Amino acid sequence: MYNQTHNDEHLLPKAYFTPYGVGLGHASRLIMIAQQLQNLGVDFRFSSSGEAVGYISMHGYDCISVPPVELAWSSDGSFSIQDSIAKIPYVFINLARQVNIEARNMLDYEPQIIVSDTRLSSLLSARLLGIPSLVILNQIKLLLSPRLRELKIARTYEKLNGEFLGIMWSLADKILVPDLPPPYTLAEHNIWDTNTVAGKLEYVGLTTPKIHISEEQINKVAQFLGLRRNKPIIFVHVSGPSNTRMPLIRAAIDACKVLQSDIQYVISEGNPKGDANPKKLCGSGWYYEWCPVRDEIFAMSNALVLRGGHAALSQAIQFGKPILTIPIENHGEQLGNSQKIAKIGTGIMLNAKRLNASQIANAINEVINDSQYQQKANHLKKLTEKLNGIENVVKIIWSYLK
């Protein structure tokens, strides 16, 4: 059994953070939480896989690399069901390796609390060692593709799968949902109607940072890029697995070229290892491999083009921006998030399959010219101001460390 050491007054309280390594939203969320805990005198370590390891290290934190547990993506940027099934043995082998590595790390570090962001292996290790754990999670289930969900047997499987995963996620002491409470929960499709987690869910609010960008900061970036504030600015911010980005980026560039007389645009590839210096595109356009002024461009934009990831949509909501979502094909979570955005009325969702520049251009025109989208975005922004997700998570973690 794990030996609790937090009562030793000579030791700093310790937290161990384990974000999922695909995309950067999970790591980014835990970095913000760690920064606040650091101000409270908490010591911490990270472990992750993939791009997240470099991203965490780039922020100055030690991060132990573990074998990845990932699903498969096709070359056109869609979720590959067939390849993911073929990878199941590999996924289970790496999950077991992760549990073993994490258990050794925990025994060596002796944290008082494990904070997982969508990582099951660290919850299993924590339970084996008797260490309290929390999981930040907005995806209880693994959703099937819309095509498969038309079949009753597939929907039954999805329900059973969700209940089983709910049991696994419930290994944590609490499941902290980084989302708005019902009825505005973005990830309702992934969380609601799962009986095995009902007693452990706690809605903490959106966990994207409450960023306050001054007019001086915005004007400085606008001046650097030569963007005029009296002409619509569109920010195409792409995230997710690396091989899913380029198909959307190419289509978005073509769409913005069509609209270049009516809009100004900035495109971010979302590559943390990419060049932070922008390259000029046709018309009033710019291209970043990695955008160091993302928040300033979020703030000055009139509309955003996003995939459908929870973190990016949360930030868009907090900035009060209309959204055009283009979720990865067959990506159940992004599809569900995007459908909820369209249902609430703060944006439009396009289908990634057979997507063309004309569709994107028409959708951008609609979200910037129909005032209803901005009105709904303003309403949702006011709701988010009542809950500070990062601060709420910090308070919960601190309650285990005092």
N, C-alpha and C positions, 0 to 999 in steps of 0.2 A: 504493500500500500504506500502511496505517495506520502512523504514526510512533510507536513506543513511547517513552513519556516517564517511565516509573515508576522509571528508574534515576537520575533527577534528584533529588538529595537535598533540593532546595529545594521540591519539590512533594509535597503529600499524596497518598497512594494514592487512586485514584478508582474508584468502582463505579457502574454505571448500571443502575437497576432498572426493569423493564418488566412490570408486572402486567396481566393481562387485566382489562378494565373491567366485565364483567357480574358482578353480585353483589359482595360486599365481601371474600370469603374470600381471594382472590389478593392483593389490596392489603394486607389485614391481615397476612398471612404475611410479606410483604416489609418491611412497616414494623417488625415485631418483629426481623427480621434486621438491618435498617438501624440500629436502636437499639443493638444490640450492637456492630456495626461502628463506630458513632460513638464508642463508648467506647475503641476501639482506634486512634482518630485517622484514620479513613477518611472521605474526602469522597464525597458521592454525590448523584445526581439521580434523579428519577422521570419516567416518561412513562406515560400510560394514557389511557383514554377513559371516557365515561359517568359514572356515580355515583362511580366510584373516584377520579376527579380531585378532587372536592370532599372526599371522605373523607380522602385523603392530605394535602390542604391543611389540613384541619381538625386534623391532627396536627402541623402546623407545618413541613411539608416542601414545597419547590418541586416542582410536577408539571406537565410539559408535556402539553397536551391534543392527542391525535391522533384522526383520524376513526375511528369505531367499526367493528369487524368483528363483527357479531352475527347470530345466527339469529333466527327469528321466533316470537312467542308469541301465542296467540289470547286473546280477551277473557275466556275462562273459565279461563285460567291454564295451558292445556296447550301442549305444543310443537307448532307448526304445520308439518307437513312440506311441505304445498303452498305456503305462503307463504315457507318457507325456500328452496325450489327457485326460486321467483320472484325471490328476492333474490340469487341466485348472481352475476349480473353486478355488482350493487352491492357484494357482498362482495369480489370480485376487484379491482374498481376501488379500494376503500378499502384493501385489503391492499397494493396497489402504492403507494398514497399513503403508507401507514404506513412501508413500506420506505424510500421516498425521504426522508420526514421524519426517520426514525430515523437514517439514514445521515448526514444533515446534522447532527443533534444530536451524534452520536458524533464526527464530525470536529471539531466546535466544542469539545466537552467533553474529548475525548481520555482516555476511561477505560481502565483496564487490564483490566477484566473486565465483561462484560455478564451480568446475572442476569435471565433471563426467567421469569415465572411464567405458563405456558400461553399465551405470545405467540410466534407463529411469525415475525412480521415482523422483530422485533429480532434473531432468530437469523440470518435471511437477510442483514440489514444487517451484522451482525458478521462473517459469513463473507466477504462481499464486501470488507470492509475489513481482514480478517486479524486481528480482535480475538478473544481467547479468550471463550468463552461457556458458561454453564451454564443449564439449564432445569429448573425445579421443576415436576413434572408428574405428575398421577395419572390422566390421561385420554389415552392414546395414540390410541385409536380414536374414531371418531364412530359410536356405536351406533344402530342403527335401532330403530324401535318394536317392542314385543313382537309386534304383529299381523303386521308385515312379516317379522319374523325366523322366522315359521312357514314361510316359503317358502325352499326350498333355494337358489334363485338370489339371494335377498336375503342369505342367510348367506354365500354365496360372494362377493358384492359387498362385504359388510362386512369379510370377511377380507382381500381385495385392497386395500380402502381403508385398512385398518389397517396393512398392510405398506408402502403408499405413504406414509402419514403418518409411519410409523416412520422411513423414510428422511429425511423432512424434519426431524423432531425430532432425528435423529442428526447434524444439522449442529452441534449443541452438542457441546462437549468431553465433557460428562457429562450424563446424565439422572438427576436426583435425585428419587427417589420418596418423597414425604412420607407414608409409610405403614409399617405393620408388615410384617416379612418374612413369607413364606409359612410356615404355611398360614393366617395370620390377616389377610392383606392385604385391606383393605376393598374396594379398587378392583381386585380380581383380574380382573373381567370386562373391564376397560379396559386391562390391562397384560399379563397372561399370554398366552402363545401368539402373540406378535408377534415373529417371527424377526429382523426388521431392527433391533430395539433391544436385543437380548439382551446384546450385548457392552458396552453403555453404561449399563445400569441399575445404580443404587446405592440400596438402601433405607436411608433415613436415620432413620426413625422418624417419629412424628406431629409435625407442626410447629405445633400449637396450643401456646400458652404453658403452662409448668408453673406454674400459678397456685396460690398458697397464700393462701387466704382465712381470716383469723382468725375465731374465734367472736365476737369483739367487732364486727368488720365485719358479719358475718351478722346478729347480734342488732340492730345499729343499723338495718339496712335492714328487718328483720322488724318492728321496733317502729314504724318510720315508716309501713309499709304495714298495720300491725295484723294481721300474720300470726302464727298460733300454731304453734310447732314440733311440737306433739303431734297435729296434724291434717295429713293429706296436702296437700302443695303441688305444683301442676302448673304448669310453665312452658311456654307455647306460644311458641316462638321462630321467627319466620318470616323467611326470607331469600330471595334470588334476584331475578330481574328484577321490576321494580315492578308490572307488571300481572298477575303470577302470585300476588301475596300476598293480595289481598282475598277471593277466593272461599274460601280456606282459613280466613282469619281469621273470616269470618262463620259458617262451619260450626263452628269451634272455640268461638266465643262461645256459640252455641246449645247445644253439647254441655256446656260448663261450667255453663250455667244449669240443665241437667237434673240435674247432679251437685252443685249448689251446697250442698246440705245435708251432703254427704260430703267435699267437697274445698275447698281454697282455690286460687286460680289467678291467674296473671299472664300477660298476652298482650303480646308485643312485635311491632310492625308491621315493624321493621327498616328504617325510613326515616331515613337519616343526616341529612336536612334537617328532620326532624319535631320536634315538641315533646318535650322531655326530662322534662316534668312529667306524672305519671300521672293518669289519669282513673278515677273509681270506676265499677265495673260492678256488676251484680246480685250479691247475696250477698257473699262475701269475694273479690271479683275486682277486678283493676286492669288498665288498658290504657295501654301506652306506645306512642307513635309511634316514639320512639327511646329505648332503655333504657340509661341511664348506669351502672346497677348490675347489668348482665347477669351478671357473674361471681359476685356475691354470691347472686343468685337461682338460678343454675345450682347453686351449692354447697348451698343450703338445700332445693332441690326433691327430691321423692321420685320424680318421673318427668318426662320431657321429651317434648314434641311438636315434631318437627322435620320439615323437608322431606326431606332425604336428601343434602344437600350434604356434601362430604368434610370441610370445615373444621368445620362444626357437629357432625357425628357424632364427629369426632376429639376435640373438646372434651368432649362428653358421655362418651366412653370414659374420658378422663383424670380426669373427676370421678366415674367409677364409677356412672353413672346408667342405669336402665332407660329404653328409648326407644320411643316410638310414632312411626314414620315415615309420612309421607304425601307420597311423591314427586310431582313435577309429572308430569302425564299425558304419556306418550310421551317423557319425558326419560330416555334410556338410562342416563346416568351415575348419576342419583339412584335409578333403579329398581334398578340393579345393587348400589349401595352398601346400599340398604335391604334387598334380598334377602340380602346377606351378614350384615347385622345380625340378621335373623331366623334365618338358618342357624346362626350362632354361638350364638343363644339369648339375646341381651341385649335383645331387643325384638320388636315386632310391626310388620308393614307393612300399611297399608291402601291400597287402590286409590283414586286421586283421582276416577275417573270415577263419577258418580252417588253421590258421597259424601254421607252425611247425618249429622246430629247424633247419632242413636242409635248408629251404628257407632263414632263417635269415643268416645262416652261408655262403651260396652261395652269398647272396647279399653283405655281409661284405667283402668277398673276392674280389668281383668285384669292389667295390668303393675304396678299398685300392690298388688294382693292376692295374687299368686302369687309366692312368695319365690324361685322358680327364676330369675326374670329378674334379681333383685338379686344372687343368687349368681354368675351368669354375668358380670354387669357388674363385680363385684368381682374376678373372675379376670382379666378382660381389662385392668382397671386396673393390676393388678400387672405384667402383661406390658409395658405402656407405660412403666412407671417405669424400665425398664432401658435405654431409648433416649430421648435428648433430641434431637429432630429439629432444633430451631432451632440449638442449639449445634453439632451436626454440620455443618449447612449453613454456619454462620459459619466453622468451621475450614476447610472446603473452599474457600470464597471467599478466606479469608486466605492460603491457600497460593499463590494467584495474585497476591497483592499484596505479599508480603514481598520 
